[in-house]
Amino acid sequence: MSSLVIIAVVAIVCCVIGGNIGSGKGRFDAGAFLGLLLGPVGLLVLLLLPPTIEAAAIRAEAIEAERRKLRGEPDPAPEASAGPPTA
């Protein structure tokens, strides 16, 4: 294979891996872009980026739910929404 094909394959693979890493941190677009543009170096940069506030909150909520499940505690009652009920 020519070296250009190898570079293209590595770039696409890094793009997919970067998108997967970025989606866990709430930064899918940045992950795919860094993986495509910088390759393996972009993946290292992405690993050093902190998660967004929303992604961190979702992760903390999932950890708390798993903790309650392992301890046998009941799930908390869902909070009432402030808006009108939807049918």
Secondary structure as GFF3:
##gff-version 3
##sequence-region A 1 87
A	DSSP	alpha_helix	3	24	.	.	.	ID=ss1
A	DSSP	alpha_helix	28	38	.	.	.	ID=ss2
A	DSSP	alpha_helix	40	48	.	.	.	ID=ss3
A	DSSP	alpha_helix	53	71	.	.	.	ID=ss4
###
